[in-house]
Amino acid sequence: MKKYAMETTVGVFIVFGLILVGYMTVKLGHVSLFGEDTYKLRAQFTSVSGLRAGSTVDMLGIEIGRVERLFIDQKDQKAVVEMTIKKDIKIYDDAIASIKTEGLIGDKYLSIDPGGGGDLLRPGGTITETQPALDIESLIGKYAFGEVKKKDDADKKEKDSL
């Protein structure tokens, strides 16, 4: 009788462990099993360098969604970012989407200024006001190789040409 009690106890712990592993997989993997609590929006950029599917979407420093996919709109010749946003977050049609960097050399993420002067964006809507990522590498390259001119030098050249 004791043998079966021990086997039953071990079986219960194994089942409980498997349930916990499944729960953690769903939570950490950002998988939704019981319906969507998000809606999709799009934003068009001239460049999305460094941004990738799975990057966070932040508003006021708080994560509100994820980048789902990136693709090119051949008609407008723009990069399109498709993102999912939590249902309880309201974004207006005058919102501004910009690509930012976490820290100096960190990962890129999408930051949204929600707007508020226009109408609410509906699911599937597009944010038209966008700012691409600042290209730090080209700025450093320009500065390092002397392509960035000082204001005094530019003023002198302008006065000399007059």
N, C-alpha and C positions, 0 to 999 in steps of 0.2 A: 504494500500500500504506500509506503514511504517513497518508493521508486517513482510511482506515478505522480505523486504530489510534487516531487522535485522537477520532473519533466514538464508538468503543467506550469509551474512557476517560471521555468526557463522559457517556455513557449510564450507566456504572457509578456515577459520582458522583451522578447524578440519582436513580437507584434507591435508593442508600444514603441520600440526603437524604430521600426520601419515606418510607422505612422509619423513620428517626429522627423525622420529624414525626408519623407514626402512633403510634409508641411514646410520645412526649411527650403526645400528645392523650389517650391511654388513661390514662397515669399521672397527669397533672394534672387530668383530668376525673373521676377516681375511678370509672372504668368497669372492670368485671370481665369478662374475655372467657372465661375457662376455669373457670367455676363459682364458686359463692359461698363465700367464706371468712368470712361473717358470719351472724348470726342476728338476728331481729327481736324487739324488746321494745316494750311500751307503758307509758306513764305518764299518769295523769289529774291535771289541774290545775284550779284555780278560775280561773286566768288565765294566758295564755301571751303576753302583750303583749311585742312586740319579738323574740320567737323566730320563726324562719322555717325552711322546708325548706332543708337544706344546712348549717345551723348545726352546729358541732362538739359532740360528746358527750365530756366529759372525766372521768377518774377519777384522783384524786391528782395533778392537773396534767398528765396525759398524755392525748392524744387517743386514744379507743378506738372511736369510731364517728361517725355522722352522723345528724342528724334527717332522716327520709325524708318525712314529711308530718304535717300538723296537721289535725284535724277535730273536730267537736262530737259528743259522745255525747248525743243527744236524750233518752234515757231517764234518765240520771243528771244531765243539765244540767252537764256538765263538758267542758273542752277536753282532747282526747286527743293525745298526742305519740307518733308511731310512729317508732322509731329502729332503726338497724342497728348491731350491736355485733360486734367481732372475735370469732371463734370461741374463741380461747384465753383470753378474759376471762370470769371467773366472777363472776356477780352473784347475790346471795342474796335471798330473799323479804322480808327485813327491810331492804333497801336504801332509801336516801333519795335522791330526785331533786330537784334545785333548779335554778332558772333564775338564772344569774349574769350579770354584765356584765364584759366585758374592759375594765379601767381604769375611769375615771370616767364617760365617755360613749361607750364602745365598743360593739361588737356584743354581743348576748346569746348565751349558749351554755348547754348543759345539763350540769350537774355531778352526778355520781353518787357517793354514798358507798356502797361495795359491801356493807356489812352483814357478816354472817358467822355470826350466831347461829341462822339458820333453814336451810331447805332451798334448794337451788339453783333459780333461776328457769329454767324450760324455754323454748325458743324459742316466741315468741308469748305469753309470760307478761306480767303487768302489775305494775308497781311502784306500790304503793298509797300509800306515804308520800311526799308531795311538798310542796315549798315554792315558791309562785309568786315571780315577780320582785319585788324591792323597787321601788316606784314613787317614784323619786327626784324626779320633777317635782312630785308632790303634796306630798311632804315639804318641798321648797324653797318651794312656794307657801304652805303652812301656816306655815312659819317666817317668810317674808317679810311675810305679812299678819297676824302676831301670833296665830295660832290655836294655836301651841305654847305651853303654859303652863310656867312654871318650877316646879320642885319646891317652892320656898319659898312661892310663891303658892298652890299647891294645898294645902299643909299648913296655911296660914293660914285658908283658906276652910273646911277640914275642922274646925279647932279652933273657929272662929266658929260653925259649925253645931251644935257640941256644947253 
